[in-house]
């Protein structure tokens, strides 16, 4: 089946290329990505996007970097509706509108990096391996309202890299901070005299002793962006990222006699790894570590109002796990490949955008091989009905397959047509209301099929134990893999509807407000048991139905040209029905309860800038952690000759909190950096 699809895709690409020679009369403009609500974090103030698309901006330069910006997620923490959490072993997770990271699409220049989901004590997505040094802007499309992107429920995070860096310049930067954090980077950017070729290249070296025991980090990254302009509206861009990272694997550090690592008072007390009930012979020892080798390649061609993107992302991971008896070495490879083509046409008040989107994800270890593929075709009509009404009509067709290529087993072969409707009504020049209704089609990530196909049991789950007691007299050894799969059934794709309703108003030059409510009604919602360890592998299954609703509220106020305030509040909740292992339960406990963000920005336009950011997090109900509030302070001063000194104080008030049960987060910590440009 996959071979047939690949042949079909090749024909479609050839057709797409042939269409470019047709004598259509297009306006010379960039292809629009219509979305009801797009939040754009930019490197400069956003202008000219049009109020009807409800675009707001946050200046990346306001995120004062004193060495603490190591990942894209460091730029996302203040965005309403986004929750960023860090597990000591599981990496960084981003949720949008309360749904998990594998339900949020991440793209670089429109090229989607499919999430494998958490697997082999891994992450849904390796955020640390995404380029951060040459980010131009980050586009965030909430919900499932965009026909361009399929396979999402929470929304899309599109990272746009710099293609016109401006003046020729070299930057050298060095920073150091708490827990042995050290970072050095050098970058060069420029454009040739004839404006034909632009480039941005950077190299970064990062080291850290780590806050936890044996949790060191050592990474080297190289990023290259190269753009060649054939004409003013015709260009070819190439982006290459090569990253190598070594990361210490967490080990136990406590006074428990069963902990063979013992207790080191220089590190916080944490449970035994990989889980608290592991026998001594199975526990990880000091010196265990992981290696990540990540390569991202992409080619994007733009010509007026059409574009073609080709990309490949490969990550090789090797785990070196020391135990009492031996050191085991295991490897896994994840490979994302894909292409997308998009074209638009202006017909009076209608702007038609149509295209195709194809993605393939492969995962392999020495004992397993899985492959998923999504092929999507879409059309979007952005219709400016009159001066007040903007109507978006979209239609997307998706075909999804999942295969165990080692056993030649097909797990999923699903297709769906998903209509989209968006409308914005301008009440006045400075005020508008908006609404959307979108069909949802979301396939489980590759990791869920891998877990379903393996003999994973959440023995710490009360519901699981009850099932074993009722059906097998408490003898879990009789509950075989085939019994589990029969009980659960093959994983199905999620489908349903996503709605939102909102209002925004710019009261004057100083004060603006926006309120958005959202509601998801999803059948076959994929869930899993939450294990008692950060390394557990909970088995997945489909709920009958899940309903998620929430509210996002954002205000900004400019006290003066030097001082501004931003405030946002997000709350969300979820209910479930049709849970075979929890038939009386009604709460969808995996949804974070909400966040509050408060930011104060100062810029005297003479070199000194400061930012105070506070965040209040209410975690999901199925976690054992409490709510917490953290404030971070950043200050920088730019001197003559393009020299900048910056200081950051994170967890300013030394709050005691946890994001993972049993693992305290760092207290007050510091970072100092120096940058010079020449």
Beta strands, then each sheet from edge to edge (+ up, - down):
strand 1: 38-42
strand 2: 55-59
strand 3: 82-87
strand 4: 91-96
strand 5: 104-108
strand 6: 111-113
strand 7: 135-142
strand 8: 155-161
strand 9: 169-177
strand 10: 181-191
strand 11: 197-208
strand 12: 217-231
strand 13: 234-248
strand 14: 289-303
strand 15: 306-322
strand 16: 327-347
strand 17: 350-365
strand 18: 369-384
strand 19: 389-404
strand 20: 409-428
strand 21: 431-442
strand 22: 494-506
strand 23: 511-523
strand 24: 526-528
strand 25: 540-542
strand 26: 545-558
strand 27: 563-577
strand 28: 594-603
strand 29: 608-618
strand 30: 628-639
strand 31: 643-650
strand 32: 658-660
strand 33: 663-664
strand 34: 669-677
sheet 1: 2+ 1+ 7- 8+ 5+ 6-
sheet 2: 3+ 4-
sheet 3: 9+ 10- 11+ 12- 13+ 14- 15+ 16- 17+ 18- 19+ 20- 21+ 22- 23+ 26- 27+ 28- 29+ 30- 31+ 34- 9+
sheet 4: 24+ 25-
sheet 5: 32+ 33-
end
